[in-house]
Amino acid sequence: MKKLVYAVMGISIGATLALVLLTYSMPKPKAKVPDARYGPSPITSDTVKMVQEYTVLISNESMNDRWRGTGILLSSTTVMTCAHVIPESKRADTLWIYVYPGDKVVHGKLKFINQPQDIAILELNTPVSGHRAPVFAKTAILGEPIVSVGNIRGYMLWFASYGIISGEHDRWVLSDAMIRGGNSGGPWANSKGEIVAMTDVGWEDGSSAIAGGIPTEKLQKFLVEAAKKKPSVVYELTGE
């Protein structure tokens, strides 16, 4: 009887050791799967603060019209936003640029614009300091968690909302982050605070919404073309 018990125990221990060895010998996945939509987010409060610091709020304070938008502070004197955020008059004295956290306001005028791509560069009349320049990600990854910061509904708030990169459509990348009027020109950033897209359009059906952003590749291409002043792609505004 004892021999039978020892035999069974030996078989059990051997099977366990074989299972352990098999587990450790299996190849490990090389790519990290993005976090689930409603799982723990890698985007921390420090990430949000970083994105807010390079996000500006834009307000058109003309006598005939008033509307709000968002922009990305590229340097102490330049802001990138959507072309449709710029008023038709393009008057510098109607554009007020609010720098985070809102204790500094400067004027901005249009410097470069590409209407078909809906991207524009504003030049600030007064340099701002104390803000780090944003970093652009190489690409947006499907399923990647992102934070969007923008002037939601024109309420003059650095409003942050969370979502994922949900897909692609036409010339945009898509996200389910809550984005509404006034967000145009605001950044979408990944967990590192790197820009993956800029808010451009939105579609709402009353109960849900999806937003389209200009992807990082197009934004970076525009900046390169603006630096080279390519007239066929980027239109420089002079004498405005």
C-alpha positions in Angstrom: 0.0 0.0 0.0 2.8 2.4 0.9 4.5 1.7 -2.5 1.2 2.7 -4.2 1.0 5.9 -2.3 4.6 6.8 -3.0 4.1 6.0 -6.7 1.0 8.3 -6.9 2.9 11.1 -5.1 5.8 10.7 -7.5 3.6 10.9 -10.5 1.9 14.0 -9.1 5.2 15.8 -8.3 6.6 14.9 -11.7 3.5 16.3 -13.5 3.7 19.5 -11.5 7.4 20.0 -12.3 6.7 19.3 -16.0 3.9 21.9 -16.0 6.2 24.5 -14.4 9.0 23.9 -16.9 6.5 24.1 -19.8 5.2 27.4 -18.5 8.6 29.0 -18.2 9.7 27.6 -21.6 6.8 29.2 -23.5 7.7 32.3 -25.5 6.7 35.6 -23.9 4.8 38.2 -25.9 7.0 40.9 -27.2 4.4 43.6 -27.6 2.4 45.1 -24.6 -1.3 45.0 -25.2 -2.9 48.4 -24.7 -5.0 48.8 -21.5 -8.7 48.0 -21.8 -11.0 51.0 -22.3 -12.4 50.8 -18.7 -9.3 49.3 -17.1 -6.7 51.1 -15.0 -5.5 54.0 -17.1 -1.8 54.7 -17.4 -2.6 58.4 -17.9 -1.9 60.0 -14.5 -2.7 63.5 -13.1 0.9 64.4 -13.9 0.3 63.6 -17.6 -2.9 65.7 -17.6 -1.0 68.6 -16.0 1.7 68.3 -18.6 -0.8 68.5 -21.5 -2.7 71.3 -19.9 0.5 73.4 -19.7 1.1 73.4 -23.4 -2.6 73.9 -24.2 -4.0 77.4 -24.8 -7.5 78.7 -24.9 -8.5 80.9 -27.8 -11.2 83.5 -27.8 -12.4 85.8 -30.5 -13.6 89.0 -28.8 -14.7 91.1 -31.8 -17.7 93.4 -31.6 -19.6 91.5 -34.3 -18.9 87.9 -33.2 -17.7 85.8 -30.3 -16.5 82.2 -30.3 -13.9 80.0 -28.6 -11.4 77.4 -29.6 -8.2 75.7 -28.4 -4.5 75.6 -29.5 -1.2 74.0 -28.8 1.7 76.1 -27.6 4.6 75.0 -29.7 7.1 77.6 -28.5 7.2 80.9 -26.6 5.8 82.7 -29.7 3.9 80.2 -31.7 0.6 78.3 -31.4 -0.9 75.6 -33.6 -4.6 75.3 -34.0 -7.3 74.5 -36.6 -7.8 76.8 -39.6 -11.5 76.9 -38.9 -10.8 78.5 -35.5 -9.4 81.6 -37.2 -12.0 84.4 -37.9 -12.5 85.3 -41.5 -11.2 88.8 -40.8 -7.9 87.4 -39.5 -7.6 90.5 -37.4 -4.9 90.1 -34.7 -6.7 92.4 -32.2 -9.7 90.1 -32.0 -7.8 86.9 -31.0 -7.0 86.5 -27.3 -4.7 83.6 -26.3 -5.1 82.4 -22.7 -2.0 80.6 -21.4 -2.3 78.0 -18.7 -3.4 78.4 -15.9 -5.1 81.6 -17.2 -3.2 84.3 -15.5 -1.6 85.5 -18.8 -3.4 86.7 -21.9 -1.8 87.7 -25.2 -2.8 88.6 -28.7 -2.1 86.3 -31.6 -2.1 86.8 -35.4 -2.2 84.3 -38.2 1.2 83.3 -39.7 0.7 80.1 -41.7 -2.5 78.4 -42.8 -3.4 75.3 -44.8 -7.2 75.4 -45.4 -7.5 71.9 -47.0 -5.7 70.3 -44.0 -7.4 72.6 -41.5 -4.2 73.6 -39.8 -2.9 77.0 -38.9 0.0 78.7 -37.0 -0.5 81.8 -34.9 2.3 84.1 -33.9 2.1 85.7 -30.4 2.8 89.4 -30.1 4.2 88.8 -26.6 6.5 85.8 -25.8 5.3 83.5 -22.9 7.8 81.6 -20.7 7.8 78.8 -18.3 6.1 76.2 -20.6 7.8 73.2 -22.0 7.5 72.5 -25.8 5.3 69.5 -26.6 6.6 66.3 -28.1 4.9 64.6 -31.0 4.4 60.9 -31.0 5.4 58.9 -34.1 1.9 57.7 -34.7 -1.5 57.0 -33.0 -2.0 53.3 -32.0 -5.4 51.7 -32.3 -6.7 51.1 -28.7 -4.2 53.4 -27.2 -5.6 55.4 -24.1 -5.5 59.2 -24.7 -6.4 62.4 -22.8 -8.0 65.3 -24.7 -7.6 68.8 -23.3 -9.7 71.6 -24.7 -12.0 74.6 -24.3 -15.1 72.5 -24.1 -18.3 74.4 -25.1 -16.2 77.6 -25.0 -16.4 77.6 -21.2 -12.8 78.8 -20.9 -11.7 75.8 -19.0 -8.7 73.4 -19.6 -11.2 70.5 -19.7 -9.7 67.0 -19.8 -11.5 63.9 -21.0 -10.4 60.4 -21.5 -10.8 57.8 -24.3 -9.0 55.6 -26.7 -7.9 55.8 -30.3 -11.0 54.1 -31.7 -10.1 53.8 -35.4 -9.6 55.8 -38.6 -12.0 57.5 -41.0 -11.0 59.5 -44.1 -8.1 61.8 -43.1 -8.8 61.6 -39.3 -8.0 59.3 -36.4 -11.1 58.7 -34.2 -11.6 58.8 -30.5 -14.5 58.2 -28.1 -13.2 60.9 -25.7 -15.9 63.5 -24.8 -15.2 66.4 -27.2 -17.6 69.2 -27.9 -17.6 72.7 -29.5 -14.6 74.8 -28.5 -12.3 71.8 -28.4 -11.1 72.4 -32.0 -7.3 72.8 -32.1 -6.7 71.0 -28.8 -4.3 68.1 -28.3 -4.9 64.4 -27.9 -2.0 63.0 -25.9 -0.8 59.5 -24.9 0.3 58.3 -21.5 3.7 60.0 -22.0 2.1 63.4 -22.8 3.1 63.1 -26.4 0.7 64.5 -29.0 -1.0 61.8 -31.2 -3.6 64.1 -32.8 -5.3 67.5 -32.7 -9.1 67.9 -32.4 -10.7 68.8 -35.7 -14.3 67.5 -36.1 -17.1 65.8 -34.1 -20.2 63.8 -34.8 -23.0 63.6 -32.2 -26.3 61.7 -32.3 -27.7 62.9 -29.0 -26.7 60.0 -26.8 -23.1 59.4 -28.0 -20.4 61.1 -29.9 -17.2 60.4 -31.8 -14.5 62.8 -32.6 -12.0 63.1 -35.5 -8.5 64.3 -34.9 -5.7 65.4 -37.4 -3.1 62.7 -36.8 0.4 63.5 -35.6 2.0 62.6 -38.9 0.1 65.3 -40.7 0.8 67.8 -38.0 4.5 67.2 -38.1 4.5 67.3 -42.0 2.7 70.7 -41.8 5.3 72.1 -39.4 8.2 70.9 -41.7 6.5 72.5 -44.7 5.8 75.7 -42.8 9.5 76.0 -41.8 10.5 75.5 -45.5 7.7 77.9 -46.5 6.4 75.6 -49.3 3.9 77.8 -51.2 2.1 74.8 -52.8 1.1 73.4 -49.4 1.5 76.1 -46.8 0.2 79.6 -47.3 2.1 82.3 -45.5 0.1 85.4 -44.4 2.0 88.6 -44.7 0.9 92.1 -43.9 -2.1 91.0 -41.9 
